[in-house]
């Protein structure tokens, strides 16, 4: 394990900027910009390592929910071709794969939801499945962003 961790490096950087640089800036745009950057650094400090598990859980939930949606309605998203979508700023291939899969699964969900809404076969069970999925997705996203 390499030390300091990215979280530790972010904490050190944020603390030094807050304690050493920010007090020396006059009020105005530069100070506001630094405060915004400090907020971003604090969020990254809290969440830098959460993305892979968040995406894995989200992908598993999306796959299971899409399968259940298909079982209940007969509606499935069209088969997608694999594309090597660029994921800027992500060097790890496993994380890029999780991100690509998540984006494809969310697109599949959007298409399946649209097909269900326009099918005229709305029912409470499917509506509850979709609502519960979106609630779980929102909660995972809040945790991964350090907001919960």
Buried (B, 14 or more C-beta within 10 A) or exposed (E): EEEEEEBEBBBEBBBEBBEEEBEEBEEEEEBEEBEEBBEEBBBBBBBBEBBBEBBBBBBEBBEEBBEBBEEBBEBBBEEEEEEEEEBEEBEEEEBBBBBBBBEBBBEBBEBBBEBBEEEEEEEEEBEEBBEEBEEBBEEBEEBBBBEE
